[in-house]
């Protein structure tokens, strides 16, 4: 069994992800082998909130050049977590405004 800190890697702070906070949608980078149930339990454990649903997206690596050679950045997985209406917000994201 993985710990919650191993599943939730970091929050994703972009303009588009900040628009979702009004609807209680929060975006995180998660472990590539984590499923939706593990992600929901990890968010509930770490932040003390109630999760309504989880959407996951596999993001492939981007091509980058280093001189005349080229390579790909690491592929990642991100999760958009929607909280229930009666749940409180996540304090970390509330401090962004």
MDAnalysis code that builds the backbone (N, CA, C; Angstrom):
import MDAnalysis as mda
import numpy as np

u = mda.Universe.empty(291, n_residues=97, atom_resindex=np.repeat(np.arange(97), 3), trajectory=True)
u.add_TopologyAttr("name", ["N", "CA", "C"] * 97)
u.add_TopologyAttr("resid", np.arange(1, 98))
u.add_TopologyAttr("resname", ["UNK", "UNK", "UNK", "UNK", "UNK", "UNK", "UNK", "UNK", "UNK", "UNK", "UNK", "UNK", "UNK", "UNK", "UNK", "UNK", "UNK", "UNK", "UNK", "UNK", "UNK", "UNK", "UNK", "UNK", "UNK", "UNK", "UNK", "UNK", "UNK", "UNK", "UNK", "UNK", "UNK", "UNK", "UNK", "UNK", "UNK", "UNK", "UNK", "UNK", "UNK", "UNK", "UNK", "UNK", "UNK", "UNK", "UNK", "UNK", "UNK", "UNK", "UNK", "UNK", "UNK", "UNK", "UNK", "UNK", "UNK", "UNK", "UNK", "UNK", "UNK", "UNK", "UNK", "UNK", "UNK", "UNK", "UNK", "UNK", "UNK", "UNK", "UNK", "UNK", "UNK", "UNK", "UNK", "UNK", "UNK", "UNK", "UNK", "UNK", "UNK", "UNK", "UNK", "UNK", "UNK", "UNK", "UNK", "UNK", "UNK", "UNK", "UNK", "UNK", "UNK", "UNK", "UNK", "UNK", "UNK"])
u.atoms.positions = np.array([
    [0.840, -1.191, 0.000],
    [0.000, 0.000, 0.000],
    [0.877, 1.244, 0.000],
    [0.623, 2.128, -0.931],
    [1.392, 3.361, -1.026],
    [0.848, 4.395, -0.051],
    [1.734, 5.254, 0.395],
    [1.312, 6.344, 1.274],
    [0.745, 7.481, 0.431],
    [-0.047, 8.342, 1.052],
    [-0.693, 9.438, 0.333],
    [0.330, 10.404, -0.255],
    [1.459, 10.592, 0.423],
    [2.491, 11.494, -0.069],
    [3.159, 10.943, -1.326],
    [3.130, 9.631, -1.517],
    [3.714, 9.033, -2.713],
    [2.766, 9.126, -3.913],
    [1.490, 9.269, -3.663],
    [0.503, 9.335, -4.746],
    [0.368, 10.763, -5.265],
    [0.177, 11.733, -4.365],
    [0.050, 13.139, -4.755],
    [1.455, 13.731, -4.797],
    [1.957, 14.037, -5.987],
    [3.325, 14.527, -6.121],
    [3.399, 16.022, -5.880],
    [2.581, 16.808, -6.611],
    [2.591, 18.257, -6.423],
    [1.324, 18.852, -7.018],
    [0.928, 20.043, -6.557],
    [-0.210, 20.723, -7.184],
    [0.222, 21.353, -8.504],
    [-0.719, 21.491, -9.410],
    [-0.454, 22.150, -10.688],
    [-1.098, 23.533, -10.630],
    [-0.245, 24.560, -10.738],
    [-0.699, 25.944, -10.616],
    [-0.591, 26.588, -12.002],
    [-1.691, 26.634, -12.724],
    [-1.750, 27.313, -14.012],
    [-2.984, 28.203, -14.032],
    [-3.066, 29.034, -15.051],
    [-4.224, 29.915, -15.164],
    [-5.505, 29.103, -15.323],
    [-5.444, 28.052, -16.115],
    [-6.627, 27.234, -16.346],
    [-7.036, 26.463, -15.085],
    [-6.065, 25.966, -14.319],
    [-6.407, 25.226, -13.106],
    [-6.952, 26.154, -12.019],
    [-6.534, 27.410, -12.030],
    [-7.044, 28.365, -11.039],
    [-8.510, 28.729, -11.302],
    [-8.951, 28.644, -12.548],
    [-10.358, 28.917, -12.863],
    [-11.276, 27.865, -12.243],
    [-10.788, 26.652, -12.082],
    [-11.599, 25.570, -11.541],
    [-11.809, 25.636, -10.042],
    [-11.032, 26.458, -9.342],
    [-11.152, 26.521, -7.882],
    [-12.522, 27.044, -7.454],
    [-13.119, 27.925, -8.250],
    [-14.454, 28.426, -7.927],
    [-15.483, 27.296, -7.917],
    [-15.265, 26.266, -8.728],
    [-16.161, 25.105, -8.791],
    [-15.670, 23.957, -7.916],
    [-14.682, 24.220, -7.058],
    [-14.065, 23.223, -6.178],
    [-13.406, 22.099, -6.965],
    [-12.692, 22.472, -8.042],
    [-11.911, 21.532, -8.833],
    [-10.438, 21.879, -8.650],
    [-9.662, 20.915, -8.201],
    [-8.248, 21.115, -7.916],
    [-7.422, 20.150, -8.754],
    [-6.274, 20.618, -9.254],
    [-5.453, 19.832, -10.159],
    [-4.135, 19.463, -9.484],
    [-3.762, 18.186, -9.583],
    [-2.530, 17.683, -8.981],
    [-1.774, 16.811, -9.978],
    [-0.442, 16.810, -9.863],
    [0.356, 15.803, -10.556],
    [0.408, 14.600, -9.637],
    [0.119, 13.423, -10.184],
    [0.038, 12.212, -9.371],
    [0.978, 11.149, -9.931],
    [1.161, 10.084, -9.165],
    [1.990, 8.960, -9.604],
    [1.354, 8.305, -10.829],
    [2.197, 7.845, -11.757],
    [1.689, 7.290, -13.009],
    [0.901, 6.008, -12.814],
    [1.193, 5.248, -11.773],
    [0.499, 3.980, -11.559],
    [-0.665, 4.089, -10.579],
    [-1.024, 5.306, -10.156],
    [-2.132, 5.493, -9.207],
    [-3.463, 5.473, -9.950],
    [-4.473, 4.852, -9.329],
    [-5.803, 4.855, -9.930],
    [-6.684, 5.897, -9.233],
    [-7.918, 6.051, -9.722],
    [-8.794, 7.106, -9.220],
    [-9.170, 6.906, -7.754],
    [-9.355, 5.677, -7.336],
    [-9.725, 5.396, -5.949],
    [-8.579, 5.768, -5.006],
    [-7.350, 5.407, -5.378],
    [-6.185, 5.756, -4.557],
    [-5.988, 7.263, -4.489],
    [-6.217, 7.961, -5.602],
    [-6.062, 9.416, -5.629],
    [-7.094, 10.073, -4.720],
    [-8.343, 9.613, -4.774],
    [-9.397, 10.194, -3.932],
    [-9.090, 9.985, -2.450],
    [-8.654, 8.793, -2.068],
    [-8.322, 8.524, -0.673],
    [-7.128, 9.362, -0.217],
    [-6.138, 9.551, -1.093],
    [-4.957, 10.339, -0.737],
    [-5.315, 11.803, -0.510],
    [-6.168, 12.373, -1.359],
    [-6.579, 13.771, -1.193],
    [-7.392, 13.939, 0.085],
    [-8.293, 12.995, 0.363],
    [-9.087, 13.070, 1.590],
    [-8.202, 12.975, 2.829],
    [-7.182, 12.131, 2.773],
    [-6.294, 11.959, 3.921],
    [-5.385, 13.167, 4.128],
    [-4.819, 13.703, 3.047],
    [-3.862, 14.804, 3.167],
    [-4.516, 16.133, 3.530],
    [-5.673, 16.424, 2.940],
    [-6.271, 17.746, 3.086],
    [-7.538, 17.766, 3.941],
    [-8.062, 16.615, 4.346],
    [-9.245, 16.572, 5.203],
    [-10.500, 17.074, 4.520],
    [-10.699, 16.723, 3.260],
    [-11.869, 17.142, 2.496],
    [-12.609, 15.901, 2.007],
    [-13.782, 16.105, 1.406],
    [-14.590, 15.012, 0.865],
    [-14.582, 15.111, -0.660],
    [-14.144, 14.048, -1.341],
    [-14.004, 14.037, -2.798],
    [-15.273, 13.510, -3.445],
    [-15.756, 14.221, -4.461],
    [-16.930, 13.804, -5.221],
    [-16.517, 12.921, -6.397],
    [-15.565, 13.389, -7.221],
    [-15.097, 12.578, -8.341],
    [-13.683, 12.980, -8.726],
    [-13.042, 12.080, -9.490],
    [-11.660, 12.275, -9.928],
    [-11.581, 11.999, -11.421],
    [-11.005, 12.926, -12.171],
    [-10.710, 12.726, -13.592],
    [-9.196, 12.681, -13.746],
    [-8.687, 11.717, -14.505],
    [-7.249, 11.587, -14.699],
    [-6.889, 11.772, -16.167],
    [-5.672, 12.305, -16.390],
    [-5.170, 12.570, -17.729],
    [-3.719, 12.125, -17.772],
    [-3.368, 11.280, -18.753],
    [-1.977, 10.899, -18.965],
    [-1.367, 11.898, -19.944],
    [-0.291, 12.555, -19.535],
    [0.356, 13.593, -20.331],
    [1.660, 13.019, -20.872],
    [1.790, 12.931, -22.173],
    [3.010, 12.378, -22.744],
    [4.127, 13.417, -22.709],
    [5.366, 12.947, -22.768],
    [6.519, 13.827, -22.727],
    [6.626, 14.680, -23.977],
    [7.188, 15.878, -23.825],
    [7.353, 16.794, -24.943],
    [8.750, 16.665, -25.521],
    [8.886, 16.876, -26.823],
    [10.180, 16.801, -27.483],
    [10.973, 18.070, -27.175],
    [12.195, 17.905, -26.738],
    [13.090, 19.023, -26.436],
    [14.427, 18.785, -27.113],
    [15.051, 19.862, -27.570],
    [16.361, 19.751, -28.213],
    [17.450, 20.206, -27.263],
    [18.562, 19.507, -27.315],
    [19.781, 19.880, -26.599],
    [20.880, 19.942, -27.653],
    [21.127, 21.123, -28.211],
    [22.096, 21.227, -29.294],
    [21.540, 20.545, -30.533],
    [22.277, 19.611, -31.101],
    [21.783, 18.904, -32.287],
    [21.068, 17.614, -31.936],
    [21.090, 17.243, -30.664],
    [20.382, 16.042, -30.227],
    [18.988, 16.404, -29.733],
    [18.121, 15.433, -29.727],
    [16.769, 15.655, -29.238],
    [16.349, 14.544, -28.302],
    [15.428, 14.848, -27.431],
    [14.918, 13.859, -26.502],
    [13.545, 14.269, -26.016],
    [12.971, 13.434, -25.180],
    [11.642, 13.706, -24.661],
    [11.700, 13.928, -23.153],
    [10.869, 14.842, -22.656],
    [10.729, 15.020, -21.222],
    [9.932, 13.840, -20.674],
    [9.914, 13.707, -19.379],
    [9.230, 12.577, -18.751],
    [7.712, 12.702, -18.915],
    [7.070, 11.577, -19.166],
    [5.614, 11.535, -19.216],
    [5.076, 11.581, -17.788],
    [3.939, 12.254, -17.591],
    [3.355, 12.406, -16.263],
    [1.871, 12.056, -16.306],
    [1.260, 12.108, -15.152],
    [-0.178, 11.889, -15.030],
    [-0.716, 12.978, -14.120],
    [-1.831, 13.592, -14.507],
    [-2.434, 14.584, -13.635],
    [-3.877, 14.226, -13.346],
    [-4.346, 14.696, -12.204],
    [-5.698, 14.390, -11.759],
    [-6.433, 15.684, -11.436],
    [-7.663, 15.788, -11.900],
    [-8.539, 16.907, -11.553],
    [-9.546, 16.364, -10.547],
    [-9.446, 16.854, -9.314],
    [-10.251, 16.349, -8.201],
    [-11.383, 17.334, -7.931],
    [-12.622, 16.857, -7.973],
    [-13.794, 17.672, -7.672],
    [-14.271, 17.324, -6.267],
    [-14.459, 18.360, -5.439],
    [-14.918, 18.153, -4.065],
    [-16.439, 18.251, -4.005],
    [-17.027, 17.707, -2.948],
    [-18.471, 17.796, -2.762],
    [-18.858, 19.230, -2.413],
    [-20.140, 19.557, -2.579],
    [-20.609, 20.925, -2.351],
    [-20.466, 21.335, -0.888],
    [-20.678, 20.397, 0.042],
    [-20.605, 20.754, 1.460],
    [-19.181, 20.691, 2.019],
    [-18.231, 20.234, 1.233],
    [-16.846, 20.129, 1.689],
    [-16.177, 21.500, 1.698],
    [-15.248, 21.679, 2.634],
    [-14.486, 22.932, 2.663],
    [-13.427, 22.885, 1.585],
    [-12.887, 24.045, 1.211],
    [-11.854, 24.099, 0.180],
    [-10.495, 23.700, 0.731],
    [-9.518, 23.548, -0.156],
    [-8.156, 23.223, 0.242],
    [-7.428, 24.532, 0.528],
    [-6.876, 24.659, 1.727],
    [-6.307, 25.922, 2.189],
    [-5.124, 26.379, 1.346],
    [-4.329, 25.442, 0.839],
    [-3.168, 25.807, 0.026],
    [-3.586, 26.617, -1.199],
    [-4.644, 26.192, -1.882],
    [-5.102, 26.889, -3.077],
    [-5.832, 28.186, -2.739],
    [-6.479, 28.240, -1.567],
    [-7.194, 29.451, -1.187],
    [-6.229, 30.609, -0.955],
    [-4.994, 30.321, -0.579],
    [-3.995, 31.365, -0.368],
    [-3.458, 31.951, -1.663],
    [-3.800, 31.380, -2.809],
    [-3.308, 31.876, -4.102],
    [-4.019, 33.137, -4.553],
    [-5.203, 33.389, -4.038],
    [-5.971, 34.556, -4.477],
    [-5.704, 35.746, -3.611],
])
